């Protein structure tokens, strides 16, 4: 006789939540959320490099009252932690991004909505009660992007970050072995993505300039890993540099995000604000990201499993 495993509520630790998610989710959903590209070397590198960093602890400081408040692009935040953009959330909850917005609101935590959302940006905005920003995929011509940006602005999102590291969908071998495509998730979501994915392949710096002229919102670039790209973005007036290797889900064998961060911080020299993601999953990880120069650390899978 098979017994259903019962998990305590509320959970006391993050590993408990992850184990419960693994037990409850369909294999395809788990692999999509947990996996990376190709051999998953970058996925492992993110975790390994965070673990190698040691925290220098100053003592004899009164810590009875701690103020975690900060701001990003002028938007007040309750803490320097945000929920990273993630597509395919319908695989993890029937209401996907809308439910994530509710959770972010209850936790008073920044939500950065994915451009691969399966829900209208208006619906997600109405569900949230915390600051929201938008991650843009260039999944259409400039007319299509312009119309989307108008909706994003009208819905109250505070910034837009163009993702620049997804010229082509990566080779994710967990999905290939399962003979499964994540595009199937979009077939059951209520709102399809943009019509033409090949526009991401055409992106150049000219598109960044156009975006900055088109939207009223502060513009960031997500997927920066080199000093040259960070410096160029800052010089042209990009307001936010997002150091990211897409959680190890795009080009494999890149630097870890935490490894790439310090030289980018030095090169930007305060001309843009810096956020980071890539393997961050707990409070001590956040401390390391902040200590190395990020203003806000974005968490993906930690929020996903919950």
C-alpha positions in Angstrom: 0.0 0.0 0.0 1.4 3.4 -1.0 1.1 6.2 1.5 1.1 9.9 0.6 3.9 11.7 2.3 2.6 14.5 4.5 4.6 17.7 5.0 4.2 19.9 8.0 2.8 23.4 7.7 4.1 25.9 8.1 7.5 24.8 6.9 10.4 25.6 9.1 13.3 25.5 6.6 14.0 26.2 3.0 15.2 22.6 2.3 11.8 21.3 3.5 10.0 23.5 1.0 12.3 22.3 -1.8 11.7 18.6 -0.9 8.0 19.1 -0.7 8.0 20.8 -4.2 10.0 17.9 -5.6 7.6 15.3 -4.2 4.5 17.1 -5.4 5.4 18.5 -8.8 5.2 16.6 -12.1 8.7 15.5 -13.3 8.5 17.9 -16.2 7.7 20.8 -14.0 10.5 20.0 -11.5 13.1 19.6 -14.2 12.0 22.9 -15.9 12.3 24.8 -12.6 15.4 23.1 -11.1 17.4 22.4 -14.2 19.9 24.4 -16.3 21.3 24.2 -19.8 23.5 21.5 -21.3 25.7 19.9 -18.7 24.5 22.4 -16.0 28.1 23.5 -15.3 27.0 27.2 -14.8 24.2 26.1 -12.5 26.7 24.3 -10.3 29.2 27.1 -10.6 26.7 29.6 -9.2 26.3 27.6 -6.0 29.9 26.6 -5.7 31.2 30.2 -5.9 28.7 31.5 -3.4 29.7 28.8 -1.0 33.4 29.6 -1.4 32.9 33.2 -0.2 33.3 33.6 3.6 31.6 36.3 5.6 33.8 38.6 7.8 31.7 39.1 10.9 32.1 42.3 13.0 31.0 41.8 16.6 29.9 44.0 19.6 27.3 45.8 17.5 23.8 46.4 18.9 21.5 44.4 16.5 18.2 44.6 18.5 16.7 46.8 15.8 17.5 46.1 12.2 16.3 48.2 9.3 16.4 46.4 6.0 14.7 49.1 4.0 16.3 50.3 0.7 15.3 51.6 -2.7 15.8 50.6 -6.3 15.5 53.3 -9.0 13.9 55.5 -6.5 11.3 52.9 -5.5 11.2 52.2 -1.8 11.6 48.6 -0.9 11.1 46.8 2.5 14.4 44.8 1.9 17.1 44.4 -0.6 15.5 41.2 -1.9 13.2 40.7 -4.9 11.5 37.9 -6.7 13.2 37.2 -10.0 11.2 37.0 -13.3 10.3 33.4 -14.2 8.3 32.0 -17.1 6.1 29.0 -17.1 4.7 29.5 -13.7 1.4 27.8 -14.7 3.4 24.6 -14.3 3.7 25.3 -10.6 0.3 26.9 -9.7 -2.9 27.2 -11.7 -2.8 31.0 -11.4 0.9 31.3 -12.0 2.1 34.9 -12.0 -1.1 36.1 -10.4 -0.5 33.9 -7.4 3.1 34.9 -7.2 2.0 38.5 -7.1 -0.3 37.8 -4.2 2.6 36.2 -2.3 4.9 39.1 -3.1 2.3 41.4 -1.8 1.8 39.5 1.4 5.6 39.5 1.9 5.9 43.2 0.8 8.6 42.0 -1.6 9.5 43.4 -5.0 8.2 41.2 -7.9 9.9 41.5 -11.3 7.3 40.1 -13.7 8.6 37.9 -16.5 8.0 38.9 -20.1 7.2 35.2 -20.6 4.2 35.5 -18.3 1.1 33.6 -19.2 -1.1 36.3 -17.8 -2.0 39.8 -18.9 0.2 42.4 -17.2 -2.9 44.1 -16.0 -4.1 41.1 -14.1 -0.8 40.5 -12.3 -0.6 44.2 -11.4 -4.0 44.1 -9.8 -3.2 41.0 -7.8 0.0 42.5 -6.3 0.4 44.7 -3.2 4.1 45.3 -3.4 6.3 47.2 -5.9 6.4 45.5 -9.4 8.8 45.9 -12.3 8.7 44.3 -15.7 11.2 42.1 -17.6 10.9 42.5 -21.3 11.5 39.9 -24.0 11.6 41.5 -27.5 9.1 39.0 -28.8 7.7 41.1 -31.6 8.5 44.2 -33.8 8.8 47.6 -32.4 5.1 48.3 -32.8 4.3 45.2 -30.7 6.8 46.2 -28.0 5.5 49.8 -27.9 2.0 48.6 -27.3 3.1 46.2 -24.5 5.1 49.0 -22.9 2.1 51.3 -22.8 0.2 48.6 -21.0 3.1 48.0 -18.6 3.3 51.8 -17.8 -0.5 52.1 -17.4 -0.5 49.2 -15.0 1.9 50.8 -12.6 5.1 48.9 -13.1 8.1 51.0 -12.0 10.8 49.9 -14.4 11.5 47.7 -17.4 14.6 45.5 -17.9 15.3 44.1 -21.4 16.7 40.6 -21.3 19.7 40.4 -23.5 21.1 36.9 -23.0 18.4 34.8 -24.7 19.2 35.3 -28.4 18.3 31.6 -28.8 16.5 29.2 -26.4 19.1 27.1 -24.7 19.6 23.4 -25.0 18.2 22.0 -21.8 19.0 18.4 -21.7 16.7 17.4 -18.8 13.8 18.4 -21.0 15.3 16.8 -24.1 15.7 13.5 -22.3 12.1 13.7 -21.2 11.0 14.5 -24.8 9.2 17.5 -23.3 9.1 21.2 -24.5 8.4 24.0 -22.0 6.4 25.7 -24.7 3.7 23.2 -23.7 3.2 25.3 -20.6 2.1 28.3 -22.6 -0.6 26.2 -24.3 -2.5 26.1 -21.1 -1.8 29.6 -19.9 -4.5 32.1 -20.5 -2.4 34.7 -22.3 0.2 33.8 -25.0 3.6 35.3 -25.3 4.6 37.6 -28.1 4.2 36.3 -31.7 7.8 36.2 -32.9 10.6 34.8 -30.8 13.3 35.4 -33.5 13.3 39.2 -32.7 15.4 38.3 -29.7 18.1 37.1 -32.1 18.2 40.5 -33.8 18.8 42.6 -30.7 21.6 45.2 -30.8 22.6 48.3 -28.9 20.5 50.3 -31.3 17.4 48.5 -29.8 18.5 49.6 -26.4 18.7 53.2 -27.5 15.2 52.9 -29.1 13.8 51.4 -25.9 15.1 54.2 -23.8 13.4 56.8 -26.1 10.2 54.8 -26.2 9.3 54.2 -22.6 8.8 56.6 -19.7 10.1 54.0 -17.3 13.8 53.6 -16.2 15.4 51.0 -18.4 17.7 48.2 -17.3 19.6 45.4 -19.1 19.3 41.9 -17.7 22.0 39.3 -18.6 25.2 41.4 -18.3 28.3 39.4 -17.4 31.2 41.4 -18.8 32.9 44.7 -18.0 32.7 45.9 -21.6 29.0 45.4 -21.8 28.4 47.0 -18.4 30.5 50.0 -19.2 28.8 50.6 -22.5 25.4 50.3 -21.0 26.3 52.8 -18.2 27.8 55.2 -20.7 24.6 55.3 -22.8 22.4 56.0 -19.8 21.0 52.6 -18.9 19.7 53.0 -15.4 20.1 49.5 -14.1 22.7 46.7 -14.8 21.4 43.2 -14.0 24.3 40.9 -13.5 22.9 37.5 -14.5 23.6 34.2 -16.2 19.9 33.4 -16.3 20.3 31.1 -13.3 22.5 28.8 -15.4 19.7 28.3 -17.9 21.1 29.9 -21.0 24.7 29.7 -22.2 26.5 27.0 -20.2 30.0 27.3 -19.0 29.8 31.1 -18.3 31.0 32.8 -15.2 29.0 32.6 -12.1 27.1 35.8 -11.4 28.8 36.5 -8.1 32.2 36.0 -9.8 31.3 38.5 -12.5 29.9 41.1 -10.1 32.9 42.9 -8.5 34.6 44.1 -11.7 31.3 45.2 -13.1 30.6 47.2 -10.0 34.0 48.9 -10.4 33.4 49.6 -14.1 30.0 51.1 -13.6 31.3 53.3 -10.8 27.9 54.4 -9.6 26.5 55.5 -13.0 23.8 52.8 -12.8 22.2 50.7 -10.1 23.2 47.0 -10.0 21.1 44.0 -9.2 22.1 40.4 -9.4 20.7 36.9 -9.6 22.1 33.4 -10.2 22.1 30.7 -7.6 21.1 33.0 -4.6 18.7 31.1 -2.3 19.1 32.2 1.3 20.0 35.1 3.5 23.7 34.5 3.7 23.8 34.5 -0.1 22.0 37.8 -0.2 24.6 39.2 2.2 27.4 38.1 -0.2 25.7 39.8 -3.1 25.2 43.1 -1.2 28.8 43.0 0.1 30.1 42.7 -3.4 28.2 45.7 -4.6 24.7 44.8 -5.7 21.9 47.0 -4.5 19.2 44.3 -4.7 19.5 40.5 -4.9 16.9 38.6 -6.9 15.8 35.1 -5.9 14.1 32.8 -8.3 13.9 29.1 -7.4 13.5 29.9 -3.7 10.2 31.7 -4.4 9.2 29.1 -7.1 9.2 26.2 -4.7 7.0 28.0 -2.3 
